[in-house]
Amino acid sequence: MIRNKLKNKNALEKATLKGKEFSKIKKLKKTKRSQYDIEIVETNAIDGGVEVFVRAWDSNGQIGFGKDGTVDIERFRIFNPPILVEDPNGDIVLDIEEIDGVMQQLTLREDHQEALLKNIEHTLRVKQEVFDDSKIIKDKRGNTTSTFYPDPDTESTSVDGTVQATPAGGDTWTNIQAHAGSSAADAFSGGGPTKIETDSDDWTTLSRMITLFDTSAIDDADEISSATYSLHGRTPTDNSFTATDWGVNVYSSAPASNTALAAGDFDSLGTTAYSDTAIVIGSWDTADYNDYTLNASGIAAISKTGITKLGARESTYDAPNSAPTFQASKSVEIRCYLAEETGTDKDPKLVVEHTAAASVANSNFFQFL
């Protein structure tokens, strides 16, 4: 098993091993998936992950890639590629721990080929540059689509986790929303973009989420045409707040460290939405990813030389600082999986479409289990 081989390895050794293991897939004939047919033409190890050259078909026929639909074979680069997939009969049981200590278990199996196909399928779903087959030039290889994940604990280059304000005895909405922060958790596997609680008189909890991605593998000269930020949902909790318009959107973040979160990072999240469409609690997908297509501000925030710093927070009341109607002893929590499910296919991800660089051989990007 790849997972066992990664034990006691340093970051570079893990990257090299994973890339080599994925490259053994080499080719895969046209394979039917739920939404697409996928053919893997070539698979190569790269620094920090794997590159896969793919043909794909949807219900209308073959997909043409690139800005004009002429590309026959698209290159997908996946950094820190998942190797585990959920399976109720699997032999790997991971404990998911919430910041409040509540535990949940996730049952998986190691299957890096299935994880790869699931990753490609989701990436196809969020890609913007997809066309019909009318302009495809046979064997033309085109633009690069790169997928990035935050590091799980212990972090090497990037971090994800939850920051929250829990003022002793509670406080007004204005004060908790502008709070400097009470705690942070970057080694928990459960959590999410927002948790809001009240007691009999005050607001007692407000949480936000920070997700960083090492996107330095994108060549400095590349043009980024689209990007999608995705969070795999878990079942929300809603203790009977009258309001049903609680939502989540993606924003900037600016933690003091790239590899650890601190309580003071709570107020580092921005208020300019990086996606034009928030997702409200009633539409929060708990069986799959919740996808945020980044707008011009979000795309501009992607770093081609280092760390892309994103975050998620409640979008209807928290980000605009618009006080909700107070209700005593209530709570609402919109939850997702974090990167502590080491190597699973549910971690936060950032998919970036960009003009292919001349070479990936000297990429200095490293993300690992």
N, C-alpha and C positions, 0 to 999 in steps of 0.2 A: 504494500500500500504506500502511495506517495506520502500520505499523512505521517506515517511512522518514519519514513526516511528523513523528514524535515526536522525531527527532534534533535535538539542540541546543535543545530547548524546556525552559523551566523547569517546575516542578511544576504550577502553575496552568494553564499553557498546555497541558500534556499532558492534564490532567483535562478541560479544556474540549473539546479536540479529540476525545478518546476518547468522551466522552459524546455529542457531536454525531454522530460516526460511527455509534455503536450506535443512536442514535435514528432513523437513516435506515431501519432495518429496519421500523419502524412496526408492521406487523401481519404475522402469518404464519398461514396456514390450518392446520387440524389436521394435524399431521405425526407419522407413526409412528416411534417410536424403539424401542430394544430392549426396554425395560420399560414405557414409557408412550407415550401419544399426547399431544402438546403443541400447544396453540393459543395464539399470542401475540395478545392483543387490543389492546395498546397498548404503546409503547416511548417512554420519555422520558429525556433527559439530566438528570442530577442532579450536584451537587458531588461529584467524585471517582469518578463511575461512571455507572451506568445503572439505571433502574427499569423493570421489565417486568411487565405484568399478564397473568396466565396462567390458562387453563383446562387441566385435565389429566384423563386417563383411564388407569386401569390395566385389568387383565384382567377386573375385576368391573364396570366401568362408570366413570362420571364420579366424580372425587374431590371430596368436600365438604371445604372447609377451615374454619379457625376453630376455636374451642373446642367448638362444638356441631355442626359439620358443615353449617352453613347457608350458608357462603360459597361463591359460584359462581366468583369470580375472585380469585385471590390475587396480592398484590403481592410481587415478588421484587426486592430491591435488591442489586446486585453492585458492590462497591467495588474498583477496580483490576481490571476484568474481563479475563480472558484473551482474547487474540486469535490465539494459535497453537495448532494441534492436531498431534499426532504423525501423520506420514505417511511411510512408507519411500520414497515417490517424491517427497517434497516438495523444495522448492528452498532451504530454510533449514537449515543445519547448525550446531548449537550444541555447543560443547565443554563437557562436564561434568567438572569437576576435583574430585577428592577432596582431603581435607586432607593426605593423604600423597603427593600429586602424581600419582596415577594418573589417566589421562584416559579418557573415554568420549565418544562422540558421540551426539547425538539429532537425528534428521531430522524436520523439521516443515514445515508450510505455514501461511500466514496465511489464516484463515477465521473471521472473528469471528462469523458467524451459527452455524456449527457449534460453535464454542467456547461460545457462549451456550446452545445447546440441550444440550450436554453438561453444562454447569454446572447448568442447571435440572433435568436428569434426575437428576444425583447429589443435588442438594438435595432433590428429591422423595423420594428413597430414604431420606434421613436425617431428614426431617420427622416430628415426632411427632403433630401435629394434622392427621390425615388420616382421613376417614370415607367411608362409602358415599354414594350420591346421594339417599338417602331424605328428607333435610331441606334440600336445596339450595333457596335462594331465588334465582330467576333474576336475574342481573346484580348480585347483592350482592357488594360488594367488602369484603374483610376485613383480617385481620391482616397484618403485614409479616414477611417472612422475609429477613434480611440476611446476606450472605456477605462475609467479610473475608479479605484476604490480607496477609502481611507485605510490606514493601518489599524489592525486590531492591537490590543495591548499585548506586549510592550511595543510602543510605537517607534518607528525609525525615522519617518519623514513627515507624517501627517496623523491627525487625530480626529475622532468624533466622540460626541457625548452630550450630556445634558448639563445645563447650568440653571440654577433656580434661586428665587427669592422666597424666603420663609421667615418673615419678620416675627419676632417673639410676640405672641399675643395678637398677631394680625395687624392690619393697617388699612388705610383708605386705598381705593383703587389708584389714585394719583401717586401715592407714595410707593406702593408695591410695584407699580409699572416703571417708576424711575429709580428703583432700588439699586444699590451697588452690587448686590448679589450675596447670597448666604452660603451656597455650596456648589460643588461641581463633581461630576462623575464621568470619567472617561474609560473605566474598566468594567462597566456594566454592559450587559448584552441587551437589556430591555430599556425602554424609555420612549422618547419621541419628541415631536416638535412643541407640544404644549400640554401643560397640566395646570388647571386653575381650580382652586378650592376656597371655600368660605367656612367660617364658624358661625356662631350665632349673631355676631356683630360686625365682623370685618373680613377682608380678603386675607387668606393665610398662605396661599401658595401660588406662584406663577413661575412656570419653567419655559425654557427655550432650548433649542438644539443647535449645536455647532458641528459642521462637517468640513474638514479640509481635505484637499486632494493634491498630490504632487503631480502637476501637469507639465513638468519641465521637459518631458519627452516630445512635446509639440515643438517642431522646429521654429526658431525665432522668425523665419521669413514666411511661415505659413499664414494663410488667410483662413480664419475661422468663419465658417458659414452658418453653423447652427450648433446648439448645445442643449442637452436635456438633463435635468437633475431628477433623480428617481429615488423614492423611499418606499420600501416594501411594507405595506400596512399590516398592523395587528388590530385586533378588535378594540374599538374605542370604549371608554367608560363614560357614562353620562348619568349622573345622579339627579335626574329630573329638573335640570335647569329649564325654565320656560323657553329661553332662547334656543333656537335650532340652527342659527347661522354661524356658529363657531366654525372657523376655517383655518387653513394653513397655507402659507406661501413661503417662497424662498427669498432670502435677503443676504446682505453682506454680513460677515463677521470679522472680528479682529482680536482674537485671543492673544494674550501676551506671549504664549509659546506655541510653536507648531506641533509639538508632540505631547502636550499635557494641558488640561484645562484647570482653571482656578475659579474660585467664586467670583472674583472681580471681572471675569469675562462676561458676566450676565448682561452688563450694559454695553457690550461691544457690538451688538447686532444693529444693523442699520434699519431704516424705515422705508427705503425705496424698494418696491417690489421688483424682483428680478424675473418674474413671470407675469404675464398679463392676466392669468387665470388662477385664482386661488381654488382650493378644493375644500368644500365644506364637509362637516362631519357626516352628514347623510350620504355623501358620495365617496367617502373614504374607502378605498379598496383594501380589504383585509386578506384577499386571496392572491394578490399580485402587486406589482409596483404602481405607485401613484406618480405620474409623470408630469414634470413641469418644463415646458418649453421655455428656454431663457429668451428674454427680449434683448434689445440692444444694450441695455445697462448690464444685464447678466453676462452677455457675451464679452463685453468690455472688461469684466472683472476676471476673466480667465487668464491666468498667467502662463506665458510660454517660456518663462525662465525659472519658475519656482513653484510656490504653493498657491493654489486657488482656494480662497477662504469664503465659504458659503455658510449659511445658517438657515434655520426654519423657525418660524414663530407663528403664534395665532394672528390671523390677518384681519379679522373684523374689528377687534377691540384693542388688542395689545399693540400691534405695529402703529396704528394711527392714534393710539392713546385716546380711545373713545370709550368712556366708562360703560360697562354693561349694567343692566338693572340688577341691583343687589338682591340675592336670595340667600337666606340663612341655611347653613349646613348642607351645601351642595358642592358638587365637583364635576368636572369634565376633563377628560384626558384623551387626546388623539395620539395614538402610539404607532411606532414602527420598529423594525429590527435595526440594530446597530452592528458595527463591524466586529463585535466580540464573538459572533458565531463564526469562528475561524474557518475561512475557506468556504463558506456556504454561498448559495445563490440568492440570498436575501439581503445582503449588505447594501448600504447606501451607495449609489453609483452616479458617475457623471459621464455622459456620452458626448463626445465632441466630434463634429465633422469638420475636417480641415484639409487644405490642399496638401497633397503628399509631399513630404520632404524628400530631398535627393537621396538621403541615406539614413538608416536608423542604427548603423553599426556603432556609432559613437555616442548614442544616447546615454545621458547620465542619470536617467530616471531609475529609481529602484523602489519597488513596493513589494512587500513580502507578507507571508503569514506571520 
